[in-house]
Amino acid sequence: MAKPEGWRLNLAAYPVILESDTRFQDMDINGHLNNVAFAALFENARVQLHRKAQPWVERPANERSMVASVEINYLREGNFPAPVTIGSGIGRIGNSSWVVVQAMFQKGACIATCDSVIVCRTDNEAKPLRPDFAAELEALRARTAG
């Protein structure tokens, strides 16, 4: 992953903010947050973003979303016991998929970014996003300028 664009390092660019505690078990042998901890923290924040877009009870029974890819860019070391703040938003919206863009901050510094491609499947095949869901995603777009 290339160096993140400047807006990615600004917590204010993300419409959904979640603070999470770090855990002792999140540390690696060097006393830093390990890569599995980063992935789990980003996953939890991504789920919270999706719940804002569409509560699970409102989703049609035949519709599923699946993670197609996750790319984490580690920028700095994270440490226990300091909490992290994760900003999440929607990047690109496609025909049947979208990208969740995220950044993790600790003590005011961005320590990682994450891009996740999510695919919507209806009746076990890719179909266009429902217009109402696409509008919900649009409302959660990350602010990439200004």
Disulfide bonds with the S-S distance in Angstrom:
none
